[in-house]
Amino acid sequence: MAEGGAGPTKRPVIVAGMALGVVWAIALVWIGVTQVPLPIFSLLPVLAFSFLGPGIFLMLLIGRLAQRRFFDDAIIDGQPFADHSGAEIDQRVLTNTVEQIVLALCLWPATAYLAGNAGPGLVATLGVGFLLARLMFWAGYHLSPPLRGFGFAATFYSTIAALVYSIAHWAF
C-alpha cells in the first residue's frame, strides 16, 4: 500500500473523479464561450462579479468553521482540530479553496481579456462553476476523501481549460 493509505481501491475513484472533472471543465468553457453572451464592454463588472461565487463559498466555509469552534469546548479557544474530524476536513477544504482562489485571481483576468468577446461570458461561467465544484469538493471530502477528486479537478481544470482556450483564441 502506498504512503498515506491510498490503496488500490481509492485510486480508481480518484481517477474517475478527475476524469469527470476534465469533462466538467470542457463543458464549462464551452458553455461560457458559446451560451453566455455578455457584451464585451461589461468585462470589468463581470470580472468583478465572477469572484462572487468563490467569495460566497469562502463565507460559508469560514462560517461553518466558526460555528464548529463556538459549539465545541475542545476547540473553542483555537486548539488544533482532531485528526480526521469534520472540523479538520473543513479546514483542509478551506486551505485548498484559498489556493484555488489565488490561482483564479492570477489567471481569470488575463483569461477574460485574451478570450475577446467571449471573455465576459467565460469568466461569469467560471465563477458559477467554481461555487458548484467547491460545494461538491466539500461534500465529497466529508462523504469519503477519494470523492473529493471530482470537485478538485472540476475547479482546477476549469481554470486551466479556460486559460488554454483564451490563449489559443488570442494566438489564432
C-alpha positions in Angstrom: 0.0 0.0 0.0 1.3 3.5 -0.8 2.2 6.1 1.7 -0.9 7.8 3.2 -3.1 4.7 2.8 -4.1 5.4 -0.8 -4.6 1.8 -1.6 -5.6 0.4 -4.9 -9.3 0.7 -4.2 -9.1 4.5 -3.7 -7.2 5.4 -6.9 -9.9 4.4 -9.4 -12.4 6.5 -7.5 -10.0 9.5 -7.6 -9.1 8.9 -11.3 -12.8 8.7 -12.2 -13.5 11.9 -10.4 -10.6 13.7 -12.1 -11.7 12.4 -15.5 -15.2 13.7 -14.8 -13.6 17.0 -13.7 -12.0 17.3 -17.2 -15.4 16.7 -18.8 -16.9 19.4 -16.5 -14.1 21.8 -17.4 -14.5 21.4 -21.1 -18.3 21.7 -20.8 -18.0 24.8 -18.6 -15.7 26.5 -21.0 -18.0 25.6 -23.9 -21.0 27.0 -22.1 -19.2 30.2 -21.1 -17.9 30.8 -24.6 -21.0 29.8 -26.6 -24.0 30.0 -24.4 -23.5 33.1 -22.2 -23.5 36.1 -24.5 -22.4 39.1 -22.5 -21.2 42.3 -24.1 -17.5 43.0 -24.2 -18.0 46.4 -22.6 -19.2 44.6 -19.5 -15.8 42.8 -18.9 -14.8 44.7 -15.8 -18.1 44.4 -13.9 -18.5 40.8 -15.0 -14.9 40.0 -13.9 -15.6 41.6 -10.5 -18.8 39.6 -10.1 -17.2 36.4 -11.3 -15.5 36.2 -7.9 -18.8 36.4 -6.0 -19.3 32.6 -6.2 -15.8 31.9 -4.8 -16.4 34.5 -2.1 -19.8 33.0 -1.1 -18.1 29.6 -0.8 -15.4 31.1 1.4 -18.0 32.8 3.6 -19.9 29.5 4.0 -16.8 27.6 4.9 -15.4 30.2 7.3 -18.8 30.4 9.0 -19.0 26.7 9.4 -15.6 26.5 11.0 -16.6 29.4 13.3 -19.8 27.5 14.3 -17.8 24.3 14.9 -15.4 26.2 17.3 -18.2 28.0 19.1 -20.1 24.9 19.9 -17.2 22.6 20.8 -15.4 23.3 24.1 -12.4 21.2 22.9 -11.6 23.8 20.1 -13.4 27.0 21.2 -10.0 28.6 22.2 -8.3 27.9 18.9 -6.9 24.5 19.7 -6.0 22.3 16.7 -8.7 20.2 15.2 -8.7 16.5 15.9 -7.3 14.4 13.1 -10.0 13.3 10.6 -12.7 15.3 12.4 -15.3 17.2 10.5 -13.6 20.4 11.5 -10.2 19.3 10.3 -11.8 18.3 6.9 -13.4 21.7 6.7 -10.0 23.3 7.4 -8.4 21.3 4.6 -11.2 22.3 2.2 -10.7 25.9 3.3 -6.9 25.7 2.6 -7.4 24.2 -0.8 -10.1 26.6 -1.7 -7.9 29.6 -0.8 -5.2 28.1 -3.1 -7.8 27.7 -5.9 -9.0 31.3 -5.5 -5.5 32.7 -5.6 -4.9 30.7 -8.8 -8.2 32.1 -10.2 -7.2 35.7 -9.2 -4.0 35.3 -11.0 -5.4 33.7 -14.2 -9.1 34.7 -14.7 -8.4 38.4 -15.6 -6.0 37.6 -18.3 -8.2 34.7 -19.4 -11.1 37.1 -19.8 -9.1 39.6 -21.7 -7.5 37.1 -24.1 -10.8 35.4 -24.9 -12.0 38.6 -26.6 -15.8 38.9 -27.0 -16.2 35.5 -25.2 -14.3 36.8 -22.1 -17.3 38.1 -20.1 -19.4 35.0 -20.6 -16.4 32.8 -19.9 -15.4 34.3 -16.5 -19.1 34.6 -15.4 -19.5 30.9 -16.0 -16.2 30.1 -14.3 -17.5 31.9 -11.2 -20.7 29.9 -11.0 -18.8 26.7 -11.9 -16.3 27.4 -9.1 -19.1 27.6 -6.5 -20.8 24.4 -7.6 -17.5 22.5 -7.9 -16.3 23.6 -4.4 -19.6 22.5 -2.9 -19.1 19.1 -4.5 -15.5 19.0 -3.2 -16.7 19.8 0.3 -19.4 17.2 0.2 -17.2 14.6 -1.4 -14.5 15.1 1.2 -17.0 14.6 4.1 -18.6 11.5 2.4 -15.3 9.8 1.5 -12.0 11.6 0.9 -11.4 10.0 -2.6 -14.7 11.6 -3.7 -13.1 15.0 -3.4 -11.3 14.3 -6.7 -14.1 15.5 -8.8 -14.6 18.8 -7.0 -10.9 19.5 -7.0 -10.5 18.6 -10.7 -13.6 20.5 -11.7 -12.3 23.6 -10.1 -8.7 23.4 -11.1 -9.1 22.1 -14.7 -11.8 24.7 -15.4 -9.4 27.5 -14.8 -6.7 25.7 -16.8 -9.1 24.9 -19.7 -10.3 28.5 -19.9 -6.8 29.8 -19.9 -5.8 27.4 -22.7 -8.9 28.3 -24.7 -8.1 32.0 -24.3 -4.5 31.8 -25.3 -5.5 29.8 -28.4 -8.2 32.3 -29.2 -5.8 35.2 -28.8 -2.9 33.5 -30.7 -5.0 32.3 -33.6 
